[in-house]
Amino acid sequence: MSTAVRVPEELSARVPAEQRGPGLDRDSVRLLVSRGTEVSHHAFAELPRLLRAGDLLVVNTSPTLAAAVDGRIGHARVVVHFSTRGDDGRWAVELRDPDGAGTTRARTGTRAGTQVMLPGAGALVLEEPLSARGERLWWARAAGDVRQALRVHGRPIRYSYTERDQPLPVYQTVFALPSADGAGSAEMPSAARPFTARLVAELVSRGVEFAPVTLHTGVASMEAHEPPYPERFAVPEASARTVEAVRAGGGRVIAVGTTAVRALESAAGPDGAVRAARGWTDLVVTPGRGVRVVDGLLTGLHEPEASHLLMLEAVAGRAAVERAYAEALRGRYLWHEFGDVHLILPSEAAHREHCDGNSL
């Protein structure tokens, strides 16, 4: 997507919807709907009337962690963003400098052997970069229990466009479930944030189905807009069966968030069939790769340079995404995790073509 598009600072959602005025709830956000290059404007509370019986919403159940912890390197203050826990017990972390305004800025000069002292977890030692792509994220080993340190001393990761720190429940979606091993997402799977229990009940009453998957998101780069690093995911057997049954019946599979797309597409075989799967995924969904499972996508509005916009183009096509973002800017929609949302639905012709292709 063109990097010439710029989102005005005043369109960043600085507080959650329910804090913007009396009587508001999480679902008090706007909903931009795309069907091909046709765009319409709605309230999110209208979602049950925009979907139909037999549609399937695939939701990410990963809970959000209080992943930011203050630490020290010698006498210097740093903020550690805990991104992902590895199978060997190490954590992928990003070191950030406090900016004096309650948020952080990128830190330079990080090197192997750096030792960070953390409250409740002792020394955290950086061992090696997570990837040859760069040295933003590092594998690090802590002397103490990181998960306990996050519970006691952590706070949700906050970015500079937000107004103030928020308590952790603000960053949990209605679908979040605690993980047996304490794992979770460093950043909220934010596309699902506008759902309320009331809205879910209305969707179910209208015949819309739900299927849970899990993908634990790592720390995104606010400066470099990197593609995602490997992340842990799981697609349960029951969800895989539900997806295949909906597809066989001609229903639409709509992912709630790009994380749900990555999980589903990672569990799809070369034949396009979804099977139970778990592990790590480094899948990057691009227009060239395409999507095998997903018919539609509910997602937040993100900076046009962000790499996952390639996923939107894979689902909807570049012309549709460019038209939608132009309309969102024209309509003064709010961006980022507390902002408005975008529902991408296939045209009827595209959905029939997708169903016919899956039946071959």
N, C-alpha and C positions, 0 to 999 in steps of 0.2 A: 504494500500500500504506500502511496506517496508520502514521503517525509515532509512535504511542504505544508501539510495540514498541522495547525497548531491549536491546542485547546486553551482558551483563555483561562487565566488563573482563577477568575471568579466562578468558573463552572466546576471547580473541584468541590465535591461534597465534603464539607468540613466537620459535620456532626451527623450522627444517624438520623434517619427520618423521624423517629419517634421523639427526638429532642428538638424538633424544629417548631413545635407549637402544640397547644393543648388539643387533646383528643386524637392525636396522630398515633399510628402504630407502624410496625416495620413495613407493612404492605402499602404505606402511604407514599409510594414512589411512582414515577411514571414508567410506562411500558411502550417502547417503540417496537412495532411489529413489521417485519420484512417478509414479503412473499415474492421472491425474485426481486425485481427492482421496484415493486409496488410497496409503498410505505404507508402505515397508518399509525395514529397516535391514540394511546389508551392510558387508563390507570391500571396499575398492577392488579388491583382487586377485580378487574374484568377478566383475568386469566381463565377462570373456569368456563366462561362463555366463548373464549377464543379457541379452546381445545374441544375435543369431542370424545364421546364414549369409545373406548378401544385404544386411545392414545396411551403411551407409556412414558412417564417421566423417570429418568434414571438419575438418582441423587447420590451425592458423596456424603458418607457418614463420618468422615474424619473430623475429630474434634480439633479446635484451635488450641495451641499451647501458649502459655505465657513465656514466650521464647526469647525475650530480651532480658539480659541480666547485666548489672553494672559490675565492672571488675577493675583491676589495676595492673599495669605493667610498670613495675617499680613504683614511682610516685605519680605516674601519669594515669588519668582516668580513661577507661575505654568502656564501650558497650559491646557485649558479645551477643550476637544473634545466632541462636542454635537452630540449625536448618534441618538436619536429618540424622537419625541414629543408624549407624552401620551394623551389619551382622556381627562384627567383631567387637562391638561395644564402644567403638569410637564414635565421635560426633563430627559431622560436617558443620563448621562454624564460620561466621564472618565477623571480623573485628571492625568496629566503627568508632569514630570519634564523636563525643558529645558536641553539639553545635551551640550550646548555651541557650537554646530556645525550647528545650524539652525533646528534641529529636536528634538525629545523628547525620554525619556526613561520611563519605568514603574515607577509609584510612589507607595510607600508602606506606611502603617500606616493611610490610609484614614478611617475616622469614621463618624458616624451619628452626625449631628450638625455642621460639618465643614462649615465655611462660606468663600466663595470666592468673592472678589470684582472684578467686571467686568466693563470695559468701556461701558457706554451706557445702562447697564442693572442692575446696582446697585449690591446688594448682591445676591449671589446664595447660597442657603443653602441645603446641602445634607441631605436627610431624611431617606432613607433606601436602602439597596442593591436591585438591579433589580431582582436578583435571588438568591436562596439558593446555587447555584453552586459556588459562589465566590463573592468577593467584588471589582471586577474591574469596573463594571458599577453601578452607583447609580441613583436612582430617586432624582431629585433636583428641587427646586422651586425658581424662580427668581423674584426679586421685579419689574424689568422692562421688556421691550419687547425684548425677546431673538432674534426673527427673525430680528428686526431692528438692534440689536447689531451685528448679523452675517453679515448683508448687509454692515454695516459701518466699523466694526472693524475685521471681520473674514477673514480668508484665507483658502484655501484648506488644508486638512490634508496631510502632507508630511512625508514620511518615509525615513530612513537613507540611503537606497540604491539609492535614487535620488540625482541628482547633486545640485539642487538649487530649491528655491520656483518658482512656476509657477502661472500665473494669472488664475483666475477661468475659463475663456473660454476654456483653454487647457483641463480641466477636464469635459467639457460638451460633450456629444455625439450628433450626428446629429439628434437623435430621442428625445432628451430631450425637455420636455414641462413644462412651469411653472405651479405649482399647485395653485389652487384657495386659499388654506389655507397657502401657503408658505412652505409646507412640501417638503422634498426632501431626497436625500441620503447623508449620511455622507461620503461615499466613492463612487467613480465613478463606475457605472455599466460598467466595462472596456472592456468587450468582444465586445461591439459595437463601441468602439473608432475608429477602423480603417475604419469604413464606412465613405464615403464622399457622398455628394449629387449626384455627377456624377456617382458613383458606384451604388447607389440606383436606379437612373434612368435607368441604363443599366440592372439591375436585373429585374425591372418592365417591361422593353421592351422585355425581354426574357420570360415573363410569370410567374416569381416568385412573389408570393403575400407576403404581410406584415400584421401582426396583432399586435396592440399595447396592452400591459398590463402594470401595474405599480407595482413595489415593491420597497419601500424605504429602502435602506440598512443601517444598523447600523455600528458602529465602530467595525472592526474586531480586534482580538488580534494578535499582531505580536509575542508575547512571548509564549502564552499558546495554540494557535490553537484550541480554543473552538468551539463547534458547535454553529450555529447561535441562537441568542435570537429572541423572537417574533418580527416580522416586519409587517408593514402595506402593504396591497396589494389590487389590484383591477383588475378584469378581466371584461371588458365591455361586454354587450350583443352582440354587433356586432362582437367582437373578438371571443367570444364563438361560435357563429354561423359559423364564417369563419373556425375555427378549425374543427368543426364537418363536414362541407361541404368538406373540403380538405381530411379529413380522409375517408369520404364516397366515394370520387372519386379516392382513391388510391394514393393520394399525400403524401409527407413526411412532418411531422411537425418538424421543426428544431428550437430549442430554441437558442436565442442569449444571452448566459450567464446563469450562474447557477441561477440568480435571476428570469429569465423568466421561468426556470423549476419549481422553487418553487411556483411561482404564478399560473402557469397552473395546476400543480399537486394538489395544494390546492383547485382549483376550480373544480376538477374532483370528481364525485360521485363514490360510490362503483361499479357502472356499467361501470366506465371509461369515461362516457360522461362529457364533459366540459360545465358548465353552468355559467352564470354571477354570480360573487361573489365579495365581498369586506369585509375587516375587518383585523384581525390580523392572522398571520400564524406562528406557531412554528414547521412546518413540517421539518423534516430532512430526506432527500431522501437517502436511503442506498441500498446496493445490496439485503438485505433481504426484504425490502419493495418493491423495484422495481419501475418502472415508468409505468404509465397507458396511457399517452398521447404522450410523446415525442418520436420521432424516432431518432433524431439526436441532436447534440449540438455543438455550436460554443463557444469556451471558451478560456481564456488566459491560460498561463502556470504559475502554482503556485507551491509553495514549496510542496514537496511530503508528508510532515506531515499534510498539511492543511486538515481540516475535509471534505471540500466539494469534495475532490477527491473520497470520497465514492460515491458521486452522479455520477461522471464519470464512476465508476465501475458499478453502477446501470444501466447506459445507454449502456455501451459498453462491460462490463465484465472486470475482473481484468487482464487477460492476455493481452487484447488489450491496456489497459491503461499502463501497465508496458512496453509493447513493444514501445508504442508511446513516453513515457518519456525517455526511453533509446535512442531512435532515436533523440529526441530533444536535449539531452545532447551530443550525438555523433556529431550532426549537428551544434552545437554551436548556438542554438536558444536563443533568449533573453527572460527573464522572467519578470513577474510583469506587472503592469497596462500600461506601455508604451512599452511593449514587443511584441513578436510575438504571433500568435494565432493558435489554434488547432481545426480542424473541425472533429467531429466524425459523420460518416455516417453509416447507417446499410448496411450490405451486402444485396443483392437482396433477398436471401432466408430468412434472418431475417425480412426484411420489409414485405414480403408476409405473413410470420407467424404472425407478429404483426397485419396486416390488417385483416387476417382471424380471429384472436382472438377478434378484436374489433367488428366484424360483428356477433359474436355469440349472 
